[in-house]
Amino acid sequence: MRLVQRLATACLDGRVRILDATSGRELMNIQAHGNQTVNCVCFSPNGEQLLSGSYDKVLAPTVCPCAVPVRLHPASRHEC
């Protein structure tokens, strides 16, 4: 079994794209924040979740590899 190195990109169109870091092939395309610019993304230490933040002041966790948001957390005191 080959370990896939993943890269997450924060996009201007509100999407988070997860790519195979070796081949550049798109693995997932997540509409995480409507049409608001995504300005930060971060994988959890075990690589099973991804957290994205946007100017919409929402933190959107996503379980990888399925593109289903777990829960939305409005940002209050901290901004990305």
Stockholm file with secondary structure:
# STOCKHOLM 1.0

chainA/1-80         MRLVQRLATACLDGRVRILDATSGRELMNIQAHGNQTVNCVCFSPNGEQLLSGSYDKVLAPTVCPCAVPVRLHPASRHEC
#=GR chainA/1-80 SS CCCCCEEEEECTTSEEEEEETTTCCEEEEEECSTTSCEEEEEECTTSSEEEEEETTSEEEEEETTTTEECCCEECCSCCC
#=GC SS_cons        CCCCCEEEEECTTSEEEEEETTTCCEEEEEECSTTSCEEEEEECTTSSEEEEEETTSEEEEEETTTTEECCCEECCSCCC
//
